[in-house]
């Protein structure tokens, strides 16, 4: 994933917003929504189906390697100041102001059942979400879908995990794992450029204080 370049830009934008907030008169405390688009790399189908053909009824595992992301600096400050008061984010079991949005796109009529994981350690990418606060974001893609977008409100446990990472400067770990299949009656020919594309964005509400 090419997180560092995109997050550097977002971090610079966020710094400008937070600096402007601190200069605002007569505004001791308020909430602000921060939108952070993150770029990702495609998953090449040829890495799973090396014969460049997906037989009828065949399936295969797809993933990208676990990636760590440094969250020190402004990004860490944003995570430390995420809103955790349910009264300011109305939802049951989740904080409806903290949202993760994932878009999956593909170049062939295949089906997919994929899951995005976000954790505070590489080991927790496979841990139970209830125990670790790991974000577990499943998404299904039908053969006829060219793109599919879904969103997930973060639970309080997940928000707590992100806040703790921001406070300690611990890197976040991100990985997508899943399965693609050909449910059709005929084989699907692929090329080295055919892929499953991923796009990820985070919207969080932060508490801003005027000093």
C-alpha positions in Angstrom: 0.0 0.0 0.0 1.2 3.5 -0.8 -0.2 4.9 2.5 2.7 7.1 3.4 2.4 9.6 0.5 -1.3 10.0 0.8 -1.3 10.2 4.6 1.4 12.9 4.4 -0.8 15.0 2.3 -3.8 14.4 4.6 -1.6 15.1 7.6 -0.6 18.5 6.2 -4.2 19.4 5.5 -5.3 18.3 8.9 -2.5 20.4 10.5 -3.8 23.4 8.7 -7.4 22.8 9.9 -6.3 22.2 13.5 -4.1 25.3 13.5 -7.0 27.4 12.2 -9.2 26.0 14.9 -6.8 27.0 17.6 -6.8 30.6 16.3 -10.6 30.8 16.3 -11.9 33.3 18.9 -14.6 32.4 21.5 -14.5 28.7 20.5 -13.2 26.8 23.6 -14.4 23.3 22.4 -16.2 21.8 19.3 -16.2 18.7 17.1 -14.8 18.5 13.6 -15.1 15.7 11.0 -11.8 14.8 9.4 -11.9 12.9 6.0 -8.8 10.9 5.2 -8.6 9.1 1.8 -6.0 6.4 1.6 -4.6 5.0 -1.6 -4.0 1.2 -2.0 -2.4 -1.1 -4.5 -4.4 -3.6 -6.6 -4.3 -7.3 -6.1 -3.3 -9.0 -9.3 -5.4 -12.1 -10.2 -2.4 -13.6 -11.9 -0.7 -14.0 -8.5 -3.5 -16.5 -7.6 -4.3 -18.0 -11.0 -0.9 -18.4 -12.5 -2.3 -20.3 -15.5 -4.1 -17.1 -16.5 -7.4 -18.9 -16.5 -10.1 -19.2 -13.8 -12.0 -22.5 -14.5 -15.7 -22.7 -14.0 -16.5 -23.2 -10.3 -12.9 -22.5 -9.3 -11.9 -20.3 -6.4 -8.7 -18.9 -4.9 -7.4 -17.0 -2.0 -6.4 -13.3 -2.5 -4.6 -10.9 -0.2 -2.0 -8.2 0.0 0.8 -8.5 2.6 0.3 -7.0 6.0 1.3 -3.3 5.9 2.4 -1.1 8.8 1.5 2.6 8.9 3.3 5.1 11.0 0.8 7.3 12.9 3.0 9.7 14.8 2.6 13.5 14.5 -0.6 15.0 13.3 -2.2 11.7 12.5 -1.6 10.5 16.0 -3.1 13.7 17.4 -6.2 13.1 15.3 -6.6 9.6 16.6 -6.0 10.7 20.2 -8.8 13.2 19.9 -11.4 11.0 18.3 -14.8 11.5 19.9 -15.8 8.5 22.1 -18.9 10.0 23.8 -22.0 8.1 22.5 -24.1 11.1 23.2 -22.2 13.0 20.5 -22.4 9.9 18.1 -25.8 8.3 18.2 -25.7 4.6 17.3 -26.1 1.2 19.0 -22.8 -0.6 19.5 -20.9 1.8 17.3 -19.9 5.4 17.1 -21.8 6.7 14.1 -19.4 9.6 13.5 -16.4 7.3 12.9 -16.7 5.6 9.6 -14.6 3.4 7.4 -15.5 3.2 3.7 -14.1 0.5 1.4 -14.6 0.3 -2.4 -13.7 -2.9 -4.3 -13.4 -2.9 -8.1 -12.6 -5.6 -10.6 -11.9 -6.1 -14.2 -13.5 -9.6 -14.7 -16.9 -11.1 -13.8 -15.8 -12.9 -10.7 -17.4 -13.1 -7.3 -15.5 -12.1 -4.1 -15.8 -12.4 -0.4 -13.1 -10.2 1.2 -12.4 -8.8 4.6 -10.3 -5.8 5.5 -8.5 -5.9 8.9 -7.0 -2.9 10.8 -5.1 -3.7 14.1 -2.5 -2.3 16.5 -0.2 -5.2 16.0 0.5 -7.6 13.2 -0.6 -10.5 15.4 -3.9 -8.9 16.0 -4.7 -8.9 12.3 -5.9 -12.5 13.0 -7.2 -11.9 16.6 -10.8 -11.8 17.7 -12.1 -8.3 17.2 -13.9 -8.3 20.6 -10.7 -9.0 22.4 -8.4 -6.7 20.6 -10.5 -3.9 19.0 -9.3 -5.1 15.6 -11.5 -3.6 12.8 -13.0 -6.5 10.8 -14.7 -5.2 7.7 -16.3 -7.9 5.4 -17.5 -7.0 1.9 -19.0 -9.2 -0.8 -18.8 -8.5 -4.5 -21.1 -10.1 -7.1 -20.0 -11.2 -10.6 -21.9 -8.4 -12.2 -20.5 -5.7 -10.0 -17.8 -3.6 -11.6 -17.4 -1.8 -8.2 -18.9 -2.2 -4.8 -18.8 0.3 -2.0 -19.7 -0.4 1.6 -19.1 1.5 4.9 -18.6 0.3 8.5 -19.2 2.4 11.7 -16.4 1.7 14.1 -17.3 0.1 17.4 -16.2 1.7 20.7 -13.6 -1.1 21.1 -12.1 -0.3 17.7 -12.1 3.4 18.4 -10.4 2.7 21.8 -7.7 0.6 19.9 -7.1 3.5 17.5 -6.9 6.0 20.3 -4.4 3.9 22.2 -2.3 3.5 19.1 -2.3 7.3 18.6 -1.4 8.0 22.2 1.5 5.5 22.2 2.7 6.2 18.6 2.3 2.5 17.8 2.0 1.8 14.1 -1.3 0.5 12.7 -1.4 -2.7 10.7 -3.6 -3.2 7.7 -4.4 -6.2 5.5 -7.1 -7.5 3.2 -7.7 -11.2 2.9 -10.4 -13.1 1.1 -11.5 -15.3 -1.7 -12.5 -14.8 -5.4 -14.4 -17.4 -7.5 -15.8 -18.0 -10.9 -19.4 -19.1 -10.3 -20.1 -19.3 -14.1 -20.3 -22.3 -16.4 -17.4 -21.2 -18.5 -13.7 -20.5 -17.8 -12.6 -16.9 -17.5 -9.3 -15.9 -19.2 -7.3 -13.3 -17.5 -4.2 -11.2 -18.2 -1.3 -10.1 -16.0 -3.1 -6.7 -15.7 -6.5 -8.0 -14.4 -6.9 -7.2 -10.8 -9.0 -6.5 -7.8 -8.7 -2.8 -6.9 -9.2 -1.3 -3.5 -9.9 2.2 -2.2 -10.1 3.1 1.5 -11.2 6.2 3.3 -11.7 7.1 6.9 -14.0 9.8 8.4 -13.5 10.5 12.1 -14.9 13.1 14.4 -12.3 14.8 16.6 -12.7 17.0 19.7 -10.9 20.3 19.2 -10.0 22.5 22.1 -9.0 26.2 21.9 -6.0 27.0 24.1 
